[in-house]
Amino acid sequence: MHRTLVALLAVSLALPAADQTYVLKAAHLFDGKSDRVVSPGLIVVTNGKIATVGAHAAFPVGAEIIDLGDATLLPGLMDAHTHLTYPYERDYRNETLNALKKTIPERTLDAIDVVRRTLMAGFTTVRDVGAGDFIDVGLRNAINAGKIPGPRMLVAVNAIGATGGHCDASAGFAPNIFGRETGIPDGVVNSPDQARQAVRYNIKYGADVIKICATGGVLSLTDDVDTPQLTQAELDALVSEAHALRRKTAAHAHGATGAKIAIRAGIDSIEHGSFLDDEALDMMKAHGTFYVPTLMAAEGLKERLTDGYLPPVVAVKARLAIAALDATVRKAIARGVRIVVGTDATVYPHGRNAEEFHLLVDLGMKPIDALKAGTSLDAELLGVADRTGSLEAGKFADIVACPGNPAEDIRRVEHIRFVMKEGVIYRRGD
């Protein structure tokens, strides 16, 4: 049955080849690294990679010319914080029930639609920072094998945290619901040795990145949002083991104390950071730690609060985090902390990822810097800058286009009308 399902999906979702040569033309171009948008824009694509960028490039014989008119060519957008294996549910109760009653194949099929929607929104690379039942690994592998359309995925397998903490999926439920105490196969650890073992377990089963829960969270039921949940010794072990095995690390951290423990351990990025204080931000600046503020998560929470769809204990935490986040991000921008685009997709409806750009600009980031945050800077954080994240010869032809000039109106990126990933066109036109 499993082989039959895979075969049917492979046939029904068969993807076009990447061996065509294209000349992409548009009124403007942003290469992902420069401080300005240039005009006109022209890119030659051959065999899935960028051959030439520049208005004076020669047109290869037999190339298909695609003129996108009054549009801007951009590197494929990136999202450093997604959960693509979880469909959006506005009602918290449905979210919990569906996680318990749906089979793994059902959840996988739901996720196939989510990854397609994400790609069509212009996101050609994402970092998925916590899933379940290895669905993220399966999606990544199917996308890489050309069986389904979707963004390039870097996956975390299980997020790693403490018993009863934000990353403990059984927290808040009766013990008999799961039938056993959670442990290393679930990403739950309680010592430095267990932390190292959990990192090794995740990498054994396919993790590209190690995600850590350094503090409490908003949507969990048994913790305060800002409390630290791992010791310095545990975080030191997690980060050092991940780095020794050449994996980058990301720390869910709302509270300043837990974030500082993670920064001291050498974490690569802080996610959310709602209550980061001046000391934490200065430490991030000094260490070069990336900040992924996930402003779209706050937007999603605001929408759910309006309709009363969050349990009281979660609603209280959501209001605290939302109230603090904007001021934190403004301070981070002013200090020059390296901020990248990451959205916490699934806390809001998938496909709206590009709204993160205007939220950053609304808080004081220059539009051109927001574009860098969602392309070349994201690529640096994810460790893929040698392959993608900017429009340069030899890199993957991950190219999108939006109408007009996003340096003048950043919300143009919310209306992507052309999507190419590794030379394959997935969206052409409005």
N, C-alpha and C positions, 0 to 999 in steps of 0.2 A: 504493500500500500504506500509506504513512504517513497519508494523509488518511482512509483507511478505518479505520485503528486509532484515530485521534483521534475520528472520528465514533462508533465503537462505545463508546469510553470515555465520551464525552459523554452517550450515551443510558443506558448501564448505571449511571453514577454521577451521574445528574441529581440536582441538589440542590433542596430545597424553597425557596420564595420567602420573602422577609423582610418582607412587607407586612402580616403579621398583628399585631394588638395583643394584648399579654399583660400580665397582672398576676402577678408572681412573689412568692410568699409563703413565708417560712420563719421558724423560731424566732429566728434570729440573722442579722446582716449585718455584714460588714467592708468598708468602702468603699475600702480600699487606702491611705489616707493617715492615718486617725485612729490614736490610741493605744489604742483599745479596740474590742471587738466590741459592737454594740448589739443590743437586743431590743425588739420583734420586727423582722423584716426584710421590707421591701416595696419592689418596684421595678415601675414601669410602663414597658413597652417599646412603642414605636410606630415602624413603618417602619425597623426595624433599628437604632434609636438609643434611648438611655435618655431617657425623657420626664420621669420624676419618681422621686425616691428618698425614702422616709420613710413611717413608719407611718400618717400621716394623709392620704396621697395619695388622690385621688378615683379610683374605678374607671371608666374610660371605657365607654360603652355598647358592647356587642358584644365586649368583650375576653374572651379565654380566660384563666380563672383557674387557675394552677398552684400548688397548695399542696404544698410539699416537706417540711412537717412539721418534725421535730427535725433541722434542718440549718442550715448557714450559707451565705448568699449571698456570693460573693466576686467580685472582678474576674477575668477570664480570666487564668490563670497565664502566666508568661513564662519562657523559657529563653534566656539570652544567649549560649550556646555549644553549638551542636549541629552534627552532621554527618549530615543526614537522607538523603543520597544513598548512604550506606554502611550496609548491614545489619550487625548485630552478628554477629561470628564469634568464638566462644570460643577456637578454635585459630588461632594467628597464621599458620600455614602455609595454612590454608584461606582466610584473609582475603587473603593475598597472591596465591594461585592464582586466586581468584574475580575479583580485580581485573584479572587478565591474560586470563582465558578467557571472561568474560561480555561479550556485545555491549552497546552503549549502550542499545538498546531493552530488553534484559533487566534491566539495572541500573535503568533508569527505572521499569519495572514493579515491581521490588522496592521502590523508593523510594516508590511510590504507597501501598503497604501501610504503610510506616514513617510517612509523614505522617498517615495516617488514625489510626494507633495513638497518635501523639503528641497529636493533637487530642482523642481520646477519653479521654486521661489528664488533660484539663483545660487543656492548653496551647494558647491561642488565638493567641499571637504567639511567634515564635522568631527568633533570629539564627543563620543557618547560616554558619559561618566557614571554609569551604574545601570544595570539591567537585572535580569533574572533568567535562570534556566538556560543560559548560554545563547539566548536568542540574538543578542548583539553580535556574538561571534559568527553565528549562522548568517545573519544579514550581511555582515562585512564580507564574508567569504563568497556569498552568492553574488554580491555586487561586483567584487573583484573578478569573479569568474565570468561576468557578463550574463548571468542568468536573470537578473532583475535590474531595473533602473534605480539608481540612488546615488547619493553623494559618497565620496571616499570616506570611510569610517575608521577612526581610531577608537578602540573599545577598551573598557575597563573591567569587564566581567562583573565582579561584585565590588561595590564600594566597601571600604574597610573601616570599621568603627568598633566601639566598645559595647559590651552587654547592656541592653536597655537604652542605648543611645540612638541617635538619628539614623544610623545605618543598620540598626537591628530591626529587621522586618517583622519580628514577632512582638516587638514592644507595644504594649497597650492591648494585647489580646490574651485570652485565657490560655494557660499552658497546653490544654488539650487540643487547641486549634491546630497547632503545628505538630503535636505528637512527640516532640523532642526539644531539647534546648538547642538554640542556635550556636554555631561554632565556626571554625575556620572555613568549611565549604560554603558558609553563608556570609563570610566577610566579618565575622565577629571575633574579636581578640581581647585578651586581658593580660598580656605580658609582652615584653620585647621579643622573647622567643616565638610566641604565637604570632606576633606581628610579622616577623621575618617569614614564618611558615606560610602565612596568608598571602604575602607578596609572591612567594614561590608558587603557591597553588594557583593564583590568578594567572601568572605568566605561563605556567604549565598548560593551562587550558585556553590560552590565546590572548591574554591582555596585552595591549599596546601601551597602556598608560595605567598608573596606579592612582586610584581615587581614594581619598581618606576623609573621614568625618571627624574634624578636630573639635567641633563644638556641636551644641544642640541645633535643632532645625525648626522651621516653621510648621511643616506639615506632619511632623511626628507627634505622638500622643503623650509621651511620658517624660519629656525633658523640657527645660527652659531653653529658649532660643540662643542665648549667649554664653552658656556655661561650657568650660572646656571639658572634653570627654576622653582625651588620651594624655598620658603623661609625657614628659620630655623624653624619657628613655624609650617609650613606645614609639613616639614619632621619629626619634633619631633612628631607631631600628627600621621602621617602615621606609623612610626616605633613603637611608644608606643602602639598604638591600635593593630597592628599586633602581637606584642610580648605578649600583654595582652591576646590575643586570641590564643596564642601558635602557631603562624606562624612565620617562618623566613622571612627575607627581603633581597632583592637584588636591588642594585641601578645601573641602566645604568648611567655611569658618565665618559665622556671623559675628561672634564675640571677639573682642580685642585680645583677651588673655589667651584663648586657644589659638588665634591667628599668630600671635608672637611666638608661641611654642613651635608652631609649624615653620615659621620663618627662620627661627634659630636652627631648626633641623635641616634647613636647606631646601624647603619646598619650592617647586617651580612656579606655582600659581596659587593665589587665594581666590576662592569662589564666594560670591555674595558680599561678604565683608560689611554687613550693614552697620555694625557698631565699632568699626576700626577707629582707634584713637590716634592722636598725633604721633605718639611713639611708634605705633604699628606702621603707619604710613611712612615715617622716616626710615624705619628698618627696611621696608619694601624698596624704597628708593635706593638705599645704600647697598642692598643685596641684589638689586635688579629683579626682584620678584614681580611677576606679572599679576595684574588685578583683573578679575573677571566679574564685574558687578551684577550681571544678570538683571538689568533694569526691567526687562520684559516679564520676569517672574513677579515683580512688584505690581506691574500692570494687570497680570492675570489674577493676582490675589485681590486687587481692588475690585475687579469685576465680580469675583465670587462673593466678596464681602457685601457688595451692593444687593445681591439676591439672597443673602443669608445661607449660602451653601457650605459654609465651613462650621465645624463643631466649635462650641464656645472656647475651649482651650486653645484651639488652633487660631481662631479669630483674634484672640488677645495678642498672641505672638505675632500674627501677621500685621496688626496695626502698629506694634512697636517697631518692627523691622522697616515697614514702609515709611514711618515717620522719620527714621534716622538715615535712610539710605541716600537720599538726594544730597544732604549736607556732606556726607562722607565722600561721595563721588566728586563733588565740587572741590573739596580739599585735595583729593588725589590728583585731579586734573591740574590744579594750581601748583602742586609740588612736582609735577612731572613724573609721577609714577607711571609705569608702562601699563596702559589699559588696553585690553583687547575686547573684541565682540564675543560674547557668550550669553545665551538667553534663557537657559533652563526650560527649553521647549518641552512641553507637556503640562507645565503649570499654566500655560496659556495655549490656545489652539495652534497646532503645528501649521507651518506655512506663513506665519506672521513674523518670522525671525527678523526680517529686515527692519522692523520697527525699532529695533535696538539702536540703529544708527541715529535716528532723530532724537531719541531719548538722551543719548550722549551729547549731542549738539545742544539740546535744550538746557543742559547743565553746564555749558561753557566750553565744550570741545569744539575746535574748528572743524568744519565739514571735511576738509582734506585730511585732517588727522583721524577723523572717524572712519574715513575710507581706508586709511592705512591700518587702523585697528582691526578692521574686518577682512584684511587681505594679507599684506606682508608681515605685520606684527603677529597676527594669529599664526601664520605659517612658521614664524620663528619659535613661538611658544610650542607649537605642535611638533616641531622638529622636522618639518617637511619643506623648509624654505629652499632647499637645493632642487626641489622638483616642481613646486607650485607656489602661488601666493603673489606672483608678479608677472607682468607680461614681458618676458625676456626670451631671446632665442635659446632653444635647447630645453626649455621647460615644457611641462605638460600643457596642451592647449585647453586649459580650463579658462573659459572666456564667457562672460555674460555681457548683456547690454541693457541699459535702461533708457527711457526717453529723456531728452534734454540733457542738462548738465547738473550732476548731483553736487558739484562744488558750489553751485548757486542755490540749489534746493535739494537738500539731502534726502527728502522724502521721495525723490525720483527712484531711489533704489528699491522702494516698495512695489515698483511696477515693472519688474524685470520682464523683458519680452523676447529675449534670445538667451538660450543656455547651451553651451558646448562644454563637454567634459572629455578630456583626452581625445579631442578631435571628432567626437561623436556629437551630433546635434540632437538635442532632446526637445528643444522648444524653439520655434521660429515664428516670429510675428506676435501679435497681441493675444 
